[in-house]
Amino acid sequence: MKRHDVGALIVSPTRELAAQIHAVAAPFARALSKAEDDSEKDKVSMLLTGGTDVAKDVAAFARDSPLVLIATPGRLWDVMQRSRELSVKKCELLILDEADRLLGMGFMATLNNIIARLPKQRRTGLFSATQTEEVTELARAGLRNPVRVTVRDALNAAAKASGEKTGKLPTQLQLLYRVCPVDAKLWHLVNFIKEHRECKVIVYFLTCACVDFYESALSAVLSDIHPIALHGKMKQSAREAALGKFTTQEAGILMCTDIAARGLDIPGVDWIVQFDPPQDPAAFVHRVGRTARMGREGSAIVFLTSNSEASYVDFLRIRGVEIKPTPGTREH
Protein backbone atom coordinates (compact mmCIF):
# COMPACT_ATOMS: atom_id res chain seq x y z
CA MET A 1 0.00 0.00 0.00
CA LYS A 2 1.01 3.59 -0.62
CA ARG A 3 1.42 6.23 2.03
CA HIS A 4 -1.93 7.41 3.48
CA ASP A 5 -3.75 4.30 2.28
CA VAL A 6 -5.91 2.84 5.06
CA GLY A 7 -6.06 -0.95 5.22
CA ALA A 8 -8.55 -1.49 8.06
CA LEU A 9 -11.34 0.43 9.81
CA ILE A 10 -12.77 -0.50 13.22
CA VAL A 11 -15.86 1.49 14.19
CA SER A 12 -17.31 1.62 17.71
CA PRO A 13 -20.35 3.52 19.09
CA THR A 14 -18.63 5.14 22.09
CA ARG A 15 -15.31 6.82 22.76
CA GLU A 16 -14.57 4.61 25.75
CA LEU A 17 -15.06 1.40 23.80
CA ALA A 18 -13.04 2.72 20.86
CA ALA A 19 -10.18 3.58 23.22
CA GLN A 20 -10.31 0.09 24.75
CA ILE A 21 -10.24 -1.54 21.32
CA HIS A 22 -7.28 0.62 20.33
CA ALA A 23 -5.37 -0.31 23.49
CA VAL A 24 -5.87 -4.02 22.71
CA ALA A 25 -5.32 -3.80 18.95
CA ALA A 26 -2.30 -1.48 18.94
CA PRO A 27 0.25 -4.14 20.04
CA PHE A 28 -0.98 -6.49 17.29
CA ALA A 29 -0.75 -3.76 14.67
CA ARG A 30 2.67 -2.83 16.00
CA ALA A 31 3.87 -6.43 15.67
CA LEU A 32 2.78 -6.52 12.04
CA SER A 33 4.64 -3.33 11.18
CA LYS A 34 7.66 -3.64 8.90
CA ALA A 35 9.20 -0.47 10.29
CA GLU A 36 12.51 -0.88 12.09
CA ASP A 37 12.14 2.17 14.32
CA ASP A 38 9.97 1.65 17.43
CA SER A 39 8.45 5.12 17.17
CA GLU A 40 7.28 4.34 13.63
CA LYS A 41 5.75 1.05 14.73
CA ASP A 42 3.57 2.94 17.21
CA LYS A 43 2.05 4.89 14.33
CA VAL A 44 0.56 1.87 12.56
CA SER A 45 -2.81 2.34 14.29
CA MET A 46 -4.61 5.55 15.22
CA LEU A 47 -7.53 6.35 17.51
CA LEU A 48 -10.12 8.85 16.25
CA THR A 49 -12.82 9.94 18.70
CA GLY A 50 -14.75 13.11 19.46
CA GLY A 51 -14.04 15.54 22.25
CA THR A 52 -10.75 16.70 20.72
CA ASP A 53 -9.73 19.08 17.93
CA VAL A 54 -10.51 17.38 14.62
CA ALA A 55 -7.91 19.53 12.84
CA LYS A 56 -5.22 17.93 15.01
CA ASP A 57 -6.47 14.48 14.02
CA VAL A 58 -6.31 15.42 10.34
CA ALA A 59 -2.77 16.73 10.77
CA ALA A 60 -1.71 13.67 12.75
CA PHE A 61 -3.02 11.36 10.04
CA ALA A 62 -1.15 13.28 7.35
CA ARG A 63 2.05 13.10 9.41
CA ASP A 64 1.90 9.49 10.62
CA SER A 65 -0.03 7.74 7.82
CA PRO A 66 -1.53 4.96 10.02
CA LEU A 67 -2.66 1.75 8.35
CA VAL A 68 -5.45 1.00 10.87
CA LEU A 69 -8.06 3.48 12.08
CA ILE A 70 -10.12 2.77 15.22
CA ALA A 71 -12.85 5.34 15.55
CA THR A 72 -16.31 6.50 16.47
CA PRO A 73 -18.51 7.08 13.39
CA GLY A 74 -18.86 10.86 13.59
CA ARG A 75 -15.16 11.59 14.02
CA LEU A 76 -14.15 9.07 11.34
CA TRP A 77 -16.50 10.60 8.79
CA ASP A 78 -15.36 14.10 9.76
CA VAL A 79 -11.72 13.20 9.21
CA MET A 80 -12.51 11.41 5.94
CA GLN A 81 -14.20 14.57 4.65
CA ARG A 82 -11.52 17.00 5.84
CA SER A 83 -8.38 15.06 4.97
CA ARG A 84 -6.98 15.43 1.48
CA GLU A 85 -4.51 12.62 2.00
CA LEU A 86 -6.70 9.88 3.51
CA SER A 87 -7.63 7.14 1.04
CA VAL A 88 -9.81 4.10 1.75
CA LYS A 89 -9.83 2.80 -1.85
CA LYS A 90 -7.67 -0.16 -0.82
CA CYS A 91 -9.30 -0.83 2.56
CA GLU A 92 -9.48 -4.58 3.05
CA LEU A 93 -11.27 -4.86 6.40
CA LEU A 94 -14.23 -3.10 8.04
CA ILE A 95 -15.29 -3.98 11.58
CA LEU A 96 -18.50 -2.60 13.13
CA ASP A 97 -18.42 -3.34 16.84
CA GLU A 98 -21.66 -3.30 18.84
CA ALA A 99 -23.42 -2.98 15.49
CA ASP A 100 -26.92 -2.77 16.96
CA ARG A 101 -25.85 0.12 19.19
CA LEU A 102 -24.30 1.92 16.23
CA LEU A 103 -27.62 1.75 14.43
CA GLY A 104 -29.68 2.48 17.55
CA MET A 105 -27.74 5.68 18.25
CA GLY A 106 -28.68 7.09 14.85
CA PHE A 107 -25.38 6.50 13.06
CA MET A 108 -26.96 4.75 10.04
CA ALA A 109 -26.59 7.74 7.69
CA THR A 110 -22.97 8.28 8.76
CA LEU A 111 -22.16 4.58 8.38
CA ASN A 112 -23.72 4.54 4.93
CA ASN A 113 -21.54 7.49 3.93
CA ILE A 114 -18.42 5.72 5.21
CA ILE A 115 -19.30 2.40 3.58
CA ALA A 116 -20.07 4.10 0.26
CA ARG A 117 -16.42 5.18 0.02
CA LEU A 118 -15.04 1.69 0.68
CA PRO A 119 -14.28 -0.87 -2.02
CA LYS A 120 -16.94 -3.53 -2.48
CA GLN A 121 -14.30 -6.26 -2.41
CA ARG A 122 -13.48 -6.27 1.29
CA ARG A 123 -14.07 -8.27 4.44
CA THR A 124 -16.70 -6.92 6.80
CA GLY A 125 -17.45 -8.03 10.36
CA LEU A 126 -20.52 -7.04 12.38
CA PHE A 127 -20.13 -7.82 16.07
CA SER A 128 -23.01 -7.54 18.53
CA ALA A 129 -24.30 -9.29 21.63
CA THR A 130 -27.82 -8.31 20.54
CA GLN A 131 -29.12 -9.29 17.13
CA THR A 132 -31.72 -6.76 16.01
CA GLU A 133 -33.69 -6.46 12.79
CA GLU A 134 -31.59 -3.42 11.86
CA VAL A 135 -28.39 -5.46 12.16
CA THR A 136 -29.92 -8.19 10.02
CA GLU A 137 -30.98 -5.66 7.39
CA LEU A 138 -27.50 -4.10 7.38
CA ALA A 139 -25.98 -7.55 6.92
CA ARG A 140 -28.28 -8.24 3.98
CA ALA A 141 -27.59 -4.91 2.34
CA GLY A 142 -23.91 -4.47 3.07
CA LEU A 143 -22.40 -7.97 3.18
CA ARG A 144 -21.67 -10.42 0.43
CA ASN A 145 -22.19 -14.08 1.30
CA PRO A 146 -22.67 -13.34 5.01
CA VAL A 147 -22.04 -16.07 7.58
CA ARG A 148 -23.51 -15.83 11.07
CA VAL A 149 -21.27 -16.96 13.91
CA THR A 150 -22.76 -17.44 17.40
CA VAL A 151 -20.49 -17.70 20.44
CA ARG A 152 -21.71 -19.38 23.63
CA ASP A 153 -19.81 -19.89 26.86
CA ALA A 154 -18.78 -23.39 27.88
CA LEU A 155 -21.10 -23.54 30.91
CA ASN A 156 -24.20 -22.74 28.86
CA ALA A 157 -23.12 -25.19 26.19
CA ALA A 158 -22.75 -27.95 28.79
CA ALA A 159 -26.14 -27.12 30.26
CA LYS A 160 -27.75 -27.28 26.84
CA ALA A 161 -26.15 -30.64 26.14
CA SER A 162 -27.60 -32.03 29.39
CA GLY A 163 -31.07 -30.71 28.60
CA GLU A 164 -31.07 -27.86 31.11
CA LYS A 165 -32.55 -24.47 30.31
CA THR A 166 -30.01 -21.97 29.06
CA GLY A 167 -30.09 -18.23 28.57
CA LYS A 168 -28.08 -15.33 27.20
CA LEU A 169 -26.39 -14.67 30.52
CA PRO A 170 -23.58 -16.58 32.24
CA THR A 171 -24.68 -19.16 34.80
CA GLN A 172 -22.38 -17.68 37.47
CA LEU A 173 -24.32 -14.39 37.41
CA GLN A 174 -26.81 -13.79 40.24
CA LEU A 175 -29.75 -11.56 39.18
CA LEU A 176 -31.85 -9.85 41.86
CA TYR A 177 -34.51 -7.17 42.12
CA ARG A 178 -35.85 -5.02 44.94
CA VAL A 179 -39.21 -3.26 44.89
CA CYS A 180 -39.28 0.00 46.86
CA PRO A 181 -41.19 3.30 46.89
CA VAL A 182 -39.73 5.88 44.54
CA ASP A 183 -38.92 8.27 47.42
CA ALA A 184 -36.99 5.49 49.21
CA LYS A 185 -34.71 4.50 46.32
CA LEU A 186 -31.87 6.75 47.44
CA TRP A 187 -32.11 5.34 50.97
CA HIS A 188 -31.86 1.81 49.56
CA LEU A 189 -28.89 2.80 47.41
CA VAL A 190 -27.05 4.37 50.35
CA ASN A 191 -27.60 1.24 52.47
CA PHE A 192 -26.47 -0.99 49.62
CA ILE A 193 -23.25 0.99 49.21
CA LYS A 194 -22.62 0.85 52.98
CA GLU A 195 -23.02 -2.93 52.94
CA HIS A 196 -20.64 -3.34 50.00
CA ARG A 197 -17.83 -0.95 50.86
CA GLU A 198 -15.19 -3.51 49.94
CA CYS A 199 -16.75 -4.30 46.55
CA LYS A 200 -16.30 -2.89 43.08
CA VAL A 201 -19.74 -1.60 42.04
CA ILE A 202 -21.19 0.03 38.90
CA VAL A 203 -24.44 1.97 39.36
CA TYR A 204 -26.47 2.80 36.24
CA PHE A 205 -28.80 5.79 35.79
CA LEU A 206 -30.94 6.91 32.86
CA THR A 207 -29.58 10.43 32.40
CA CYS A 208 -26.42 12.48 32.82
CA ALA A 209 -28.24 14.80 35.23
CA CYS A 210 -29.16 11.84 37.45
CA VAL A 211 -25.52 10.73 37.58
CA ASP A 212 -24.37 14.18 38.69
CA PHE A 213 -27.18 14.56 41.25
CA TYR A 214 -26.79 11.18 42.92
CA GLU A 215 -22.98 11.35 42.83
CA SER A 216 -23.23 14.61 44.80
CA ALA A 217 -25.87 13.17 47.14
CA LEU A 218 -23.83 10.05 47.92
CA SER A 219 -20.67 12.08 48.45
CA ALA A 220 -22.53 14.26 50.95
CA VAL A 221 -24.15 11.37 52.84
CA LEU A 222 -21.15 9.02 52.81
CA SER A 223 -18.14 11.19 53.55
CA ASP A 224 -15.71 8.25 53.49
CA ILE A 225 -16.83 6.99 50.07
CA HIS A 226 -15.93 8.87 46.88
CA PRO A 227 -17.98 7.66 43.91
CA ILE A 228 -16.75 8.30 40.37
CA ALA A 229 -19.11 9.87 37.82
CA LEU A 230 -19.05 9.01 34.11
CA HIS A 231 -21.44 10.25 31.42
CA GLY A 232 -21.51 11.67 27.92
CA LYS A 233 -21.69 15.36 28.88
CA MET A 234 -18.35 15.30 30.67
CA LYS A 235 -15.23 16.57 28.93
CA GLN A 236 -13.26 13.88 27.15
CA SER A 237 -10.28 14.20 29.49
CA ALA A 238 -12.58 13.81 32.52
CA ARG A 239 -14.25 10.74 30.97
CA GLU A 240 -10.89 9.09 30.34
CA ALA A 241 -9.66 9.90 33.84
CA ALA A 242 -12.84 8.56 35.47
CA LEU A 243 -12.83 5.26 33.59
CA GLY A 244 -9.09 4.83 34.05
CA LYS A 245 -9.32 5.42 37.80
CA PHE A 246 -12.19 3.00 38.33
CA THR A 247 -10.59 0.33 36.15
CA THR A 248 -7.47 0.23 38.31
CA GLN A 249 -9.30 0.27 41.65
CA GLU A 250 -9.75 -2.90 43.72
CA ALA A 251 -12.96 -1.48 45.19
CA GLY A 252 -15.06 1.59 44.49
CA ILE A 253 -18.25 3.01 43.01
CA LEU A 254 -18.75 4.07 39.39
CA MET A 255 -21.97 5.99 38.76
CA CYS A 256 -22.75 6.20 35.06
CA THR A 257 -25.18 6.15 32.16
CA ASP A 258 -25.30 3.47 29.47
CA ILE A 259 -22.13 4.99 28.06
CA ALA A 260 -20.38 2.30 30.13
CA ALA A 261 -22.82 -0.52 29.35
CA ARG A 262 -21.44 -1.85 26.09
CA GLY A 263 -18.38 -3.99 25.55
CA LEU A 264 -16.15 -2.41 28.19
CA ASP A 265 -13.95 -4.90 30.01
CA ILE A 266 -13.54 -3.51 33.51
CA PRO A 267 -11.79 -6.11 35.66
CA GLY A 268 -13.06 -7.26 39.04
CA VAL A 269 -16.58 -5.79 39.05
CA ASP A 270 -18.52 -7.48 41.88
CA TRP A 271 -21.93 -5.82 41.60
CA ILE A 272 -24.08 -4.08 39.01
CA VAL A 273 -26.77 -1.80 40.46
CA GLN A 274 -29.47 -0.55 38.11
CA PHE A 275 -30.92 2.39 40.00
CA ASP A 276 -33.09 3.05 36.95
CA PRO A 277 -34.11 0.05 34.83
CA PRO A 278 -33.17 0.69 31.19
CA GLN A 279 -35.79 1.85 28.73
CA ASP A 280 -34.38 -0.58 26.17
CA PRO A 281 -34.66 -4.10 27.64
CA ALA A 282 -31.67 -5.23 25.59
CA ALA A 283 -29.57 -2.77 27.62
CA PHE A 284 -30.37 -4.80 30.75
CA VAL A 285 -28.30 -7.70 29.42
CA HIS A 286 -25.43 -5.42 28.41
CA ARG A 287 -25.35 -3.67 31.79
CA VAL A 288 -25.21 -6.84 33.87
CA GLY A 289 -22.62 -8.19 31.45
CA ARG A 290 -20.00 -5.93 33.05
CA THR A 291 -19.74 -8.48 35.88
CA ALA A 292 -19.41 -12.28 35.98
CA ARG A 293 -16.87 -12.14 33.15
CA MET A 294 -14.34 -14.80 32.17
CA GLY A 295 -15.85 -17.40 34.50
CA ARG A 296 -15.80 -15.10 37.52
CA GLU A 297 -18.87 -14.87 39.77
CA GLY A 298 -20.85 -11.65 39.89
CA SER A 299 -24.16 -10.19 41.04
CA ALA A 300 -26.63 -7.61 39.80
CA ILE A 301 -29.62 -5.89 41.36
CA VAL A 302 -32.27 -3.61 39.88
CA PHE A 303 -34.39 -1.20 41.93
CA LEU A 304 -38.04 -1.12 40.88
CA THR A 305 -40.66 1.33 42.09
CA SER A 306 -43.69 -0.37 43.56
CA ASN A 307 -46.24 1.63 41.58
CA SER A 308 -45.12 1.41 37.98
CA GLU A 309 -42.13 -0.87 37.41
CA ALA A 310 -43.01 -4.12 39.18
CA SER A 311 -44.20 -5.68 35.91
CA TYR A 312 -40.62 -5.33 34.64
CA VAL A 313 -39.83 -8.68 36.30
CA ASP A 314 -42.47 -10.48 34.22
CA PHE A 315 -41.29 -8.66 31.12
CA LEU A 316 -37.74 -9.92 31.63
CA ARG A 317 -38.96 -13.46 32.20
CA ILE A 318 -40.84 -13.37 28.91
CA ARG A 319 -37.50 -12.51 27.29
CA GLY A 320 -35.84 -15.47 28.99
CA VAL A 321 -34.12 -13.55 31.81
CA GLU A 322 -34.88 -15.04 35.23
CA ILE A 323 -34.55 -12.61 38.12
CA LYS A 324 -35.19 -13.27 41.81
CA PRO A 325 -36.31 -10.96 44.65
CA THR A 326 -33.88 -9.92 47.36
CA PRO A 327 -34.59 -11.23 50.90
CA GLY A 328 -37.58 -9.38 52.29
CA THR A 329 -38.96 -8.50 48.86
CA ARG A 330 -42.25 -10.12 47.90
CA GLU A 331 -41.84 -12.07 44.68
CA HIS A 332 -43.79 -10.52 41.86
Secondary structure, DSSP 8 states (H G I E B T S, - for coil): --TTB--EEEE-SSHHHHHHHHHHHHHHHHHH---SSHHHHTTSEEEE-SSS-HHHHHHHHHHH--SEEEE-HHHHHHHHHH-SS-B-TT--EEEEETHHHHHHTT-HHHHHHHHHTS-SSSEEEEE-SS--HHHHHHHHHH-SS--------HHHHHHHHTT----SS-TTEEEEEEEE-GGGHHHHHHHHHHHTTTSEEEEE-SSHHHHHHHHHHHHHH-TT---EEE-TTS-HHHHHHHHHHHHH-SSEEEEE-GGGSSS---TT--EEEESS--SSHHHHHHHHTTSS-TT--EEEEEEEETTTTTTHHHHHHHTT---EE-TTS---
